């Protein structure tokens, strides 16, 4: 059977120029492996990134970040996936910081080819923190005796009901320094040739405004999503938001659930604690 010839393109269609389409992925919230609304992790973010980079006609991919940080593992996985997809599809990544790209949020931002900020954005916080509580005095006053039995002498590290041990603190510090070095190496690789300050300035865990971030070479310039993309790709550029699909049969939670209410309050307090570290 003879092959069917491909349809000829109408001469008018060849004259019509379609405006460029830029996929936009918004990453907002605390970075954690926990699967729930308001959390950023590789499981929830990866499908959005894959969909954005799969748009062949897109000349670039835009990522909007608004995060105070969180899990160093999830931060690295998301950042690495962005770079892998960018290299695979040959597309530049433009990152736009809103209120904050701090700690793990900045770790993700470094995956961009260019980082744009608001003058008052918060960026940086290149450090590692681990916090807990100690209740030894409280249980003593209450006359409570706690009994702990372990196999492995370090199994009870960070137990809030046991006195803090010097060797535990030293081990935790080494743990933090290892993770901090991963962060430092990541920033130096991603911002190679653009950092404008020494290690003692950049990697203390301090965070800065967007303006100061430009001076330090942590970010590239002032710019918001719409204005920057119009300047870069023309006034007719189309921004296509890539958002999670809502399940077709999803129903609102009805009725009263004491457990659900407690969980919502606890999660809200935890989120506020992350943002409060930045004064937000």
C-alpha positions in Angstrom: 0.0 0.0 0.0 1.5 3.4 -1.0 2.3 5.7 1.9 -0.1 8.5 2.6 1.7 11.8 2.0 1.9 14.1 5.0 -0.5 17.0 4.8 1.0 20.2 3.6 1.0 23.1 6.0 -1.2 25.9 5.0 0.8 29.0 3.9 -1.2 31.1 6.5 -0.2 28.7 9.4 3.5 29.3 8.5 3.0 33.0 8.8 1.3 32.8 12.2 3.8 33.1 15.1 2.7 31.5 18.4 3.8 33.3 21.5 6.4 31.5 23.6 5.0 29.4 26.5 7.0 29.3 29.8 5.9 26.6 32.2 5.9 27.8 35.8 6.4 25.5 38.8 5.6 27.0 42.2 7.4 25.5 45.2 6.0 26.8 48.4 6.2 25.5 52.0 8.4 23.6 54.4 10.6 20.9 52.9 9.8 17.6 54.5 9.3 13.9 53.5 5.9 14.0 55.1 3.1 13.6 52.6 0.5 16.4 53.3 -0.6 19.7 51.8 2.0 22.5 52.4 5.0 20.2 52.3 7.6 20.1 49.6 9.3 16.7 48.8 10.6 14.8 45.8 7.4 12.7 45.6 5.1 15.6 45.2 7.4 17.9 43.2 8.9 15.5 40.7 5.7 15.0 38.6 5.3 18.8 38.3 9.0 19.2 37.2 8.7 16.4 34.6 5.6 17.9 33.1 7.1 21.3 32.9 10.3 20.2 31.2 8.3 18.0 28.8 6.9 21.0 27.0 9.2 20.9 24.0 8.4 24.3 22.6 9.2 26.1 25.9 12.4 28.1 25.7 12.9 27.9 29.5 11.3 26.7 32.7 10.5 29.1 35.6 10.5 28.0 39.2 9.0 30.2 42.0 10.3 29.4 45.4 8.9 30.5 48.8 10.3 28.2 51.5 12.0 28.6 54.9 13.8 25.3 54.4 13.5 21.9 55.9 14.9 18.4 55.2 18.4 18.5 53.7 17.8 15.2 51.9 14.5 16.3 50.2 16.1 19.7 49.3 19.0 17.9 47.6 16.7 15.4 45.8 14.6 18.3 44.4 17.5 20.4 43.4 19.3 17.5 41.7 16.1 16.5 39.8 15.8 20.1 38.5 19.3 20.1 37.2 19.0 16.6 35.7 15.9 17.6 33.8 17.4 20.9 32.7 20.5 19.1 31.2 18.4 16.3 29.7 16.0 18.8 27.9 18.6 21.5 27.3 16.4 24.2 28.9 17.6 27.0 31.1 16.0 27.3 34.6 15.0 30.7 35.9 14.3 30.8 39.6 12.2 33.5 41.2 12.3 34.0 45.0 9.3 35.5 46.7 9.4 35.9 50.5 12.2 33.5 51.2 14.6 30.9 49.8 16.3 30.1 53.0 18.3 27.0 54.0 16.8 24.1 52.0 14.9 26.6 50.0 18.1 28.2 48.9 19.6 24.8 48.3 16.8 24.2 45.7 17.2 27.7 44.2 20.9 27.1 43.4 19.7 24.6 40.8 18.6 27.5 38.6 20.8 29.0 35.9 19.7 32.4 37.2 18.1 33.5 40.5 15.9 36.6 40.7 14.7 38.1 44.0 12.6 40.9 45.4 14.8 43.5 47.2 13.3 42.4 50.5 13.4 38.6 49.8 15.3 36.5 52.4 18.1 34.3 51.0 20.9 32.3 52.3 20.9 30.6 55.8 23.5 28.2 54.5 23.8 26.1 57.6 22.4 23.1 59.6 20.4 23.2 62.7 19.1 20.4 65.1 16.9 21.3 68.0 15.3 19.4 70.8 14.1 19.8 74.4 15.2 18.5 77.8 12.7 17.5 80.4 15.0 15.9 83.0 14.3 18.5 85.7 10.5 18.3 85.0 10.2 14.6 85.6 12.4 14.9 88.7 10.0 17.4 90.2 7.0 15.2 89.3 8.7 12.2 91.0 8.7 10.2 87.8 11.3 7.5 87.2 12.0 6.7 83.6 13.5 3.4 82.6 15.3 3.0 79.3 16.9 -0.2 78.0 18.9 -0.2 74.7 21.0 -2.5 72.6 23.7 -0.2 71.4 25.2 2.5 73.6 24.3 5.4 71.4 20.7 4.4 70.8 19.3 6.9 73.3 21.0 9.9 71.8 18.8 13.0 72.0 16.4 11.4 74.4 14.7 14.5 76.0 14.2 12.7 79.3 17.9 11.8 79.8 20.7 14.2 80.8 22.7 15.4 77.8 26.0 13.7 77.3 29.1 15.4 76.0 29.9 12.6 73.6 26.4 12.8 72.1 26.9 16.6 71.5 30.2 15.9 69.8 28.7 13.2 67.6 25.7 15.5 66.6 28.2 18.3 65.8 30.1 16.0 63.4 26.8 14.9 61.8 25.8 18.6 61.3 29.3 19.4 59.9 29.0 16.6 57.3 25.6 17.9 56.1 26.9 21.5 56.1 29.8 20.5 53.9 27.3 19.0 51.4 25.5 22.3 51.4 28.6 24.4 50.9 29.9 22.2 48.1 26.5 22.4 46.4 26.5 26.2 46.5 30.1 26.5 45.3 29.3 24.2 42.4 26.1 25.9 41.4 27.3 29.4 41.9 30.8 28.8 40.5 32.4 32.1 39.4 29.6 34.2 40.9 30.2 34.2 44.6 31.7 37.4 45.8 32.6 36.8 49.5 34.7 34.3 51.5 33.5 31.2 53.2 33.5 32.8 56.6 30.9 35.3 55.4 28.8 33.1 53.2 28.5 29.8 55.1 27.8 30.8 58.7 24.0 30.2 58.6 23.3 33.9 58.3 20.5 35.0 56.0 20.3 38.3 54.0 17.9 40.4 52.0 17.7 40.0 48.3 19.8 43.2 47.7 22.6 41.9 50.0 22.3 38.5 48.3 23.2 40.2 44.9 26.3 41.9 46.5 27.4 38.5 47.9 26.8 36.7 44.6 24.2 34.4 46.1 21.6 35.5 43.5 21.8 37.3 40.2 19.4 40.2 40.2 16.1 41.9 41.1 13.1 40.7 39.1 9.6 39.4 39.5 8.2 36.5 37.4 6.0 38.4 35.0 8.1 41.4 34.3 11.3 39.4 33.9 9.8 36.9 31.5 8.1 39.6 29.4 11.5 41.4 29.1 13.3 38.2 28.3 10.8 36.5 25.9 8.5 39.4 24.7 5.3 41.0 25.8 3.1 38.2 24.5 4.8 35.4 26.5 2.3 33.0 28.0 2.9 31.6 31.5 1.6 28.1 32.0 1.3 27.2 35.7 2.0 23.5 36.3 0.0 22.5 39.4 -0.9 19.2 41.0 -4.1 17.5 39.7 -7.0 17.5 42.1 -8.5 14.0 42.4 -11.8 13.9 40.4 -13.6 12.2 43.3 -12.0 14.2 46.1 -14.5 15.3 48.7 -14.1 17.8 51.5 -13.7 16.5 55.0 -17.1 16.6 56.7 -18.0 16.3 60.3 -15.8 16.8 63.4 -12.7 14.8 64.0 -10.8 15.6 67.2 -7.7 13.8 66.0 -7.7 15.6 62.7 -8.2 18.9 64.4 -5.2 18.3 66.7 -3.1 17.3 63.8 -4.0 20.4 61.9 -3.1 22.6 64.8 0.2 20.8 65.4 1.1 21.1 61.8 0.2 24.7 61.7 2.4 25.4 64.8 5.3 23.5 63.2 5.0 25.5 60.0 4.8 28.8 61.8 8.0 27.9 63.8 9.9 27.5 60.5 8.8 30.8 59.1 9.2 32.6 62.5 13.0 31.9 62.4 13.1 34.4 59.5 10.7 36.9 61.1 7.9 36.1 58.7 
